[in-house]
Amino acid sequence: MNQFIQNMVGMGGMTDQVIATDFLMAAKSGVRNYTVALTEAATPELRTALREQLRDAIQTHENISNYMIAKGYYHPHELSEQLQVDLTAASTATNLAQQQSYK
């Protein structure tokens, strides 16, 4: 997203972090869903296909996690740092919601 538009909507540089976080959550959900589907698959062929999809979903999750760690958006091994990131994101979301309610 272009910087001018980001500043207009009050998100600044936060947009990439929000998109990456949403993508990570979707990837994590996909891993869970493939795992459940795999346990309920009725045929060996279906289980094989689901295992391949599960491997891809796990790799996608890892890629997104590595990207977020490199960018400083995600600190899976430093709880206090992650807490600060989460608090900042929550504060920004709250401020945006309040700004929108005044319009």
Residue pairs with C-beta under 8 A, 6 or more apart in sequence:
1 11
1 15
6 12
6 13
6 14
6 15
9 96
10 95
10 96
10 99
11 18
11 92
11 96
14 89
14 92
16 71
16 73
17 68
17 71
17 73
17 89
18 89
20 64
20 67
20 68
20 71
20 73
20 74
21 68
21 73
21 74
21 89
23 64
24 61
24 64
24 65
24 68
24 74
27 57
27 60
27 61
27 64
28 61
30 57
30 60
30 61
31 54
31 57
31 58
31 61
34 50
34 53
34 54
34 57
35 54
37 50
38 47
38 50
38 51
38 54
41 47
41 50
65 74
65 76
68 74
69 75
69 76
72 85
73 85
74 82
74 85
75 81
75 82
75 85
76 82
